[in-house]
Amino acid sequence: MKIGFCCKWIDTVEQIDGFKPKDAAKQLNTRVTTITWLNRQTREVAEQCLWDLMVHNIESIRLLVERVGNLDAHLRMVRLGSDILPAYTEPTWSYFWRRADVRDYCERHFPVVGELARRRNVRLDFHPGQFCVLASTDPGIVNRSLEEFEYHVDMARWMGYGRSFQDFMINVHIAGREGAAGILKVWPRLSTEARNCITIENDETRWGLDESLKLKNTCALVLDIHHHWIRTGEYIQPTDPRVHQVIDSWRGVRPALHYSVSPENIV
């Protein structure tokens, strides 16, 4: 069993609220910008900012994987953030990420991260944001969601993943009014690597575990214990037959699940 965490490395509890200028942990965390800031700059300044962020962020995830790879074996698991290549799918600035020199840099440096993760036996994954709604009834939203999902696939592919079923996890909720049927409808439009990496997680509002299970023969499923409890008021038991269906959806690969609890003052 491996226990992992999401995206951000901190050395002290105080760093949850931000880093000080000399904090060493800054180097293990990505930096970001905003579309508003980029749009206020000259093209030259904005492009240099994106280049600098790319260089820093790819190096930061390499350092993060290296640090996690030095932990005890059962702790070698981490979710990488979605902000590694800012504005990758934003219409105004996405051209930058199609530049030959930018693609060349990514193709040379992302593989170092993947090779390190495999050598240190660090399990990696992505979780695109809540605006990635593959099962929407709006074709425009579906198109943009596909672009966003394939952005994560590009990074996984550069790291050497997506070659076999669940050698890397890119996890999303069903979301959207179409439910599981919407995922099946969009399935042919996903790249081969995307179909190898995608996992579907139950959420706490519209689409719960039973809806996810409609996809058990299509892709691997992630059981989120907390989402299930919020939606149903039920603490699902290991002996529940649905748990075994989730495990079987991984086709022999070690499954991943999400486990968390609400603060006691809320529950």
C-alpha positions as a Python dict, from the first residue, in 0.01 Angstrom:
ca = {
    (1, 'M'): (0, 0, 0),
    (2, 'K'): (112, 356, -75),
    (3, 'I'): (-13, 674, 91),
    (4, 'G'): (16, 992, -114),
    (5, 'F'): (-60, 1362, -98),
    (6, 'C'): (-169, 1636, -335),
    (7, 'C'): (65, 1866, -521),
    (8, 'K'): (224, 2087, -257),
    (9, 'W'): (532, 2008, -48),
    (10, 'I'): (575, 2189, 283),
    (11, 'D'): (847, 2153, 545),
    (12, 'T'): (651, 2321, 826),
    (13, 'V'): (282, 2370, 907),
    (14, 'E'): (327, 2747, 879),
    (15, 'Q'): (402, 2710, 508),
    (16, 'I'): (42, 2608, 440),
    (17, 'D'): (-37, 2981, 426),
    (18, 'G'): (257, 3064, 200),
    (19, 'F'): (632, 3050, 172),
    (20, 'K'): (890, 3299, 291),
    (21, 'P'): (1149, 3416, 36),
    (22, 'K'): (1425, 3186, 165),
    (23, 'D'): (1214, 2874, 226),
    (24, 'A'): (1381, 2578, 57),
    (25, 'A'): (1042, 2419, -10),
    (26, 'K'): (969, 2690, -269),
    (27, 'Q'): (1189, 2502, -514),
    (28, 'L'): (967, 2194, -487),
    (29, 'N'): (650, 2383, -576),
    (30, 'T'): (523, 2527, -901),
    (31, 'R'): (475, 2896, -970),
    (32, 'V'): (181, 3048, -1155),
    (33, 'T'): (64, 3356, -1337),
    (34, 'T'): (-278, 3480, -1448),
    (35, 'I'): (-429, 3539, -1789),
    (36, 'T'): (-511, 3894, -1680),
    (37, 'W'): (-144, 3964, -1607),
    (38, 'L'): (-27, 3806, -1933),
    (39, 'N'): (-277, 4010, -2133),
    (40, 'R'): (-142, 4335, -1986),
    (41, 'Q'): (213, 4263, -2100),
    (42, 'T'): (387, 4294, -2432),
    (43, 'R'): (408, 3962, -2615),
    (44, 'E'): (782, 3947, -2550),
    (45, 'V'): (742, 3992, -2173),
    (46, 'A'): (452, 3746, -2152),
    (47, 'E'): (634, 3480, -2352),
    (48, 'Q'): (943, 3515, -2137),
    (49, 'C'): (727, 3473, -1827),
    (50, 'L'): (573, 3154, -1967),
    (51, 'W'): (917, 3022, -2059),
    (52, 'D'): (1055, 3093, -1713),
    (53, 'L'): (754, 2928, -1550),
    (54, 'M'): (795, 2622, -1771),
    (55, 'V'): (1161, 2585, -1675),
    (56, 'H'): (1096, 2636, -1304),
    (57, 'N'): (787, 2417, -1288),
    (58, 'I'): (931, 2115, -1467),
    (59, 'E'): (1237, 2135, -1243),
    (60, 'S'): (1014, 2175, -937),
    (61, 'I'): (824, 1852, -1009),
    (62, 'R'): (1156, 1675, -1068),
    (63, 'L'): (1275, 1792, -726),
    (64, 'L'): (939, 1694, -575),
    (65, 'V'): (959, 1343, -719),
    (66, 'E'): (1317, 1316, -599),
    (67, 'R'): (1214, 1418, -247),
    (68, 'V'): (916, 1180, -242),
    (69, 'G'): (1142, 908, -378),
    (70, 'N'): (1356, 938, -65),
    (71, 'L'): (1060, 872, 166),
    (72, 'D'): (971, 530, 301),
    (73, 'A'): (841, 302, 26),
    (74, 'H'): (478, 323, 142),
    (75, 'L'): (483, 704, 110),
    (76, 'R'): (607, 723, -249),
    (77, 'M'): (294, 857, -412),
    (78, 'V'): (208, 1214, -511),
    (79, 'R'): (-42, 1402, -726),
    (80, 'L'): (119, 1656, -956),
    (81, 'G'): (-60, 1988, -996),
    (82, 'S'): (-233, 2103, -1313),
    (83, 'D'): (-51, 2437, -1332),
    (84, 'I'): (285, 2309, -1459),
    (85, 'L'): (238, 2468, -1803),
    (86, 'P'): (19, 2776, -1744),
    (87, 'A'): (-233, 2883, -2010),
    (88, 'Y'): (-172, 2564, -2211),
    (89, 'T'): (-533, 2549, -2328),
    (90, 'E'): (-621, 2920, -2301),
    (91, 'P'): (-710, 3043, -2653),
    (92, 'T'): (-499, 3360, -2643),
    (93, 'W'): (-178, 3197, -2523),
    (94, 'S'): (-200, 2832, -2625),
    (95, 'Y'): (7, 2911, -2937),
    (96, 'F'): (311, 2949, -2710),
    (97, 'W'): (297, 2581, -2615),
    (98, 'R'): (294, 2480, -2982),
    (99, 'R'): (621, 2659, -3056),
    (100, 'A'): (893, 2420, -3172),
    (101, 'D'): (1146, 2536, -2912),
    (102, 'V'): (892, 2499, -2632),
    (103, 'R'): (788, 2150, -2745),
    (104, 'D'): (1153, 2054, -2772),
    (105, 'Y'): (1220, 2167, -2414),
    (106, 'C'): (923, 1970, -2284),
    (107, 'E'): (1022, 1662, -2484),
    (108, 'R'): (1372, 1673, -2332),
    (109, 'H'): (1292, 1755, -1969),
    (110, 'F'): (963, 1583, -1883),
    (111, 'P'): (1117, 1239, -1955),
    (112, 'V'): (1371, 1301, -1678),
    (113, 'V'): (1082, 1331, -1431),
    (114, 'G'): (917, 1011, -1551),
    (115, 'E'): (1240, 813, -1549),
    (116, 'L'): (1313, 930, -1195),
    (117, 'A'): (963, 834, -1078),
    (118, 'R'): (994, 486, -1223),
    (119, 'R'): (1344, 438, -1085),
    (120, 'R'): (1237, 546, -735),
    (121, 'N'): (901, 364, -760),
    (122, 'V'): (702, 685, -705),
    (123, 'R'): (340, 662, -816),
    (124, 'L'): (221, 980, -990),
    (125, 'D'): (-117, 1110, -1101),
    (126, 'F'): (-306, 1418, -1219),
    (127, 'H'): (-654, 1544, -1129),
    (128, 'P'): (-786, 1803, -1379),
    (129, 'G'): (-1005, 2068, -1220),
    (130, 'Q'): (-1382, 2074, -1176),
    (131, 'F'): (-1426, 2265, -1502),
    (132, 'C'): (-1316, 1954, -1695),
    (133, 'V'): (-1667, 1826, -1767),
    (134, 'L'): (-1646, 1550, -2025),
    (135, 'A'): (-2013, 1451, -1980),
    (136, 'S'): (-2161, 1796, -2041),
    (137, 'T'): (-2461, 1842, -2270),
    (138, 'D'): (-2291, 2153, -2413),
    (139, 'P'): (-2066, 2061, -2710),
    (140, 'G'): (-1844, 2364, -2648),
    (141, 'I'): (-1780, 2261, -2288),
    (142, 'V'): (-1707, 1905, -2401),
    (143, 'N'): (-1456, 2030, -2659),
    (144, 'R'): (-1277, 2250, -2405),
    (145, 'S'): (-1283, 1969, -2149),
    (146, 'L'): (-1121, 1734, -2399),
    (147, 'E'): (-848, 1991, -2462),
    (148, 'E'): (-790, 2025, -2089),
    (149, 'F'): (-779, 1650, -2035),
    (150, 'E'): (-542, 1597, -2327),
    (151, 'Y'): (-314, 1869, -2185),
    (152, 'H'): (-260, 1644, -1885),
    (153, 'V'): (-214, 1351, -2122),
    (154, 'D'): (57, 1543, -2309),
    (155, 'M'): (255, 1582, -1988),
    (156, 'A'): (205, 1216, -1895),
    (157, 'R'): (310, 1112, -2247),
    (158, 'W'): (626, 1322, -2229),
    (159, 'M'): (707, 1152, -1898),
    (160, 'G'): (684, 816, -2072),
    (161, 'Y'): (338, 713, -1952),
    (162, 'G'): (13, 622, -2123),
    (163, 'R'): (166, 323, -2300),
    (164, 'S'): (-33, 63, -2109),
    (165, 'F'): (-352, 49, -1904),
    (166, 'Q'): (-316, 252, -1584),
    (167, 'D'): (59, 302, -1592),
    (168, 'F'): (-45, 658, -1493),
    (169, 'M'): (-370, 794, -1348),
    (170, 'I'): (-552, 1105, -1470),
    (171, 'N'): (-861, 1127, -1255),
    (172, 'V'): (-1186, 1316, -1318),
    (173, 'H'): (-1542, 1316, -1190),
    (174, 'I'): (-1823, 1225, -1428),
    (175, 'A'): (-1979, 1572, -1388),
    (176, 'G'): (-2221, 1702, -1650),
    (177, 'R'): (-2584, 1611, -1708),
    (178, 'E'): (-2508, 1317, -1936),
    (179, 'G'): (-2372, 1101, -1654),
    (180, 'A'): (-2188, 780, -1741),
    (181, 'A'): (-2349, 784, -2085),
    (182, 'G'): (-2169, 1111, -2157),
    (183, 'I'): (-1832, 954, -2080),
    (184, 'L'): (-1910, 668, -2318),
    (185, 'K'): (-2018, 917, -2584),
    (186, 'V'): (-1690, 1110, -2566),
    (187, 'W'): (-1473, 797, -2530),
    (188, 'P'): (-1388, 758, -2902),
    (189, 'R'): (-1253, 1115, -2907),
    (190, 'L'): (-993, 1045, -2638),
    (191, 'S'): (-640, 960, -2748),
    (192, 'T'): (-510, 609, -2685),
    (193, 'E'): (-295, 740, -2401),
    (194, 'A'): (-594, 921, -2251),
    (195, 'R'): (-799, 602, -2251),
    (196, 'N'): (-511, 422, -2080),
    (197, 'C'): (-480, 687, -1808),
    (198, 'I'): (-833, 807, -1735),
    (199, 'T'): (-1004, 713, -1409),
    (200, 'I'): (-1354, 811, -1301),
    (201, 'E'): (-1428, 911, -941),
    (202, 'N'): (-1764, 922, -764),
    (203, 'D'): (-1864, 1270, -647),
    (204, 'E'): (-2065, 1402, -356),
    (205, 'T'): (-2352, 1563, -546),
    (206, 'R'): (-2508, 1434, -866),
    (207, 'W'): (-2318, 1123, -970),
    (208, 'G'): (-2232, 873, -699),
    (209, 'L'): (-2067, 535, -692),
    (210, 'D'): (-2354, 351, -859),
    (211, 'E'): (-2328, 576, -1166),
    (212, 'S'): (-1949, 530, -1176),
    (213, 'L'): (-1996, 154, -1174),
    (214, 'K'): (-2170, 178, -1513),
    (215, 'L'): (-1818, 244, -1647),
    (216, 'K'): (-1646, -46, -1471),
    (217, 'N'): (-1584, -231, -1797),
    (218, 'T'): (-1458, 83, -1973),
    (219, 'C'): (-1203, 238, -1738),
    (220, 'A'): (-1060, 212, -1388),
    (221, 'L'): (-1270, 364, -1110),
    (222, 'V'): (-1155, 563, -807),
    (223, 'L'): (-1362, 525, -492),
    (224, 'D'): (-1370, 843, -284),
    (225, 'I'): (-1475, 741, 66),
    (226, 'H'): (-1555, 1095, 181),
    (227, 'H'): (-1759, 1190, -127),
    (228, 'H'): (-1960, 871, -82),
    (229, 'W'): (-2028, 952, 283),
    (230, 'I'): (-2138, 1309, 207),
    (231, 'R'): (-2373, 1196, -68),
    (232, 'T'): (-2527, 896, 109),
    (233, 'G'): (-2448, 928, 480),
    (234, 'E'): (-2302, 580, 453),
    (235, 'Y'): (-1954, 465, 554),
    (236, 'I'): (-1895, 209, 284),
    (237, 'Q'): (-1754, -119, 414),
    (238, 'P'): (-1466, -318, 262),
    (239, 'T'): (-1703, -613, 222),
    (240, 'D'): (-1949, -412, 12),
    (241, 'P'): (-1971, -585, -330),
    (242, 'R'): (-1938, -246, -499),
    (243, 'V'): (-1587, -214, -355),
    (244, 'H'): (-1490, -538, -525),
    (245, 'Q'): (-1634, -412, -854),
    (246, 'V'): (-1417, -100, -823),
    (247, 'I'): (-1109, -316, -759),
    (248, 'D'): (-1191, -538, -1057),
    (249, 'S'): (-1211, -231, -1283),
    (250, 'W'): (-833, -194, -1244),
    (251, 'R'): (-772, -525, -1424),
    (252, 'G'): (-492, -639, -1196),
    (253, 'V'): (-327, -298, -1145),
    (254, 'R'): (-309, -185, -782),
    (255, 'P'): (-613, 45, -734),
    (256, 'A'): (-604, 400, -601),
    (257, 'L'): (-868, 543, -369),
    (258, 'H'): (-929, 878, -202),
    (259, 'Y'): (-966, 886, 173),
    (260, 'S'): (-1035, 1193, 386),
    (261, 'V'): (-1267, 1317, 661),
    (262, 'S'): (-1439, 1646, 738),
    (263, 'P'): (-1322, 1858, 1032),
    (264, 'E'): (-1496, 1750, 1353),
    (265, 'N'): (-1653, 2093, 1402),
    (266, 'I'): (-1840, 2046, 1073),
    (267, 'V'): (-1966, 1692, 1120),
}
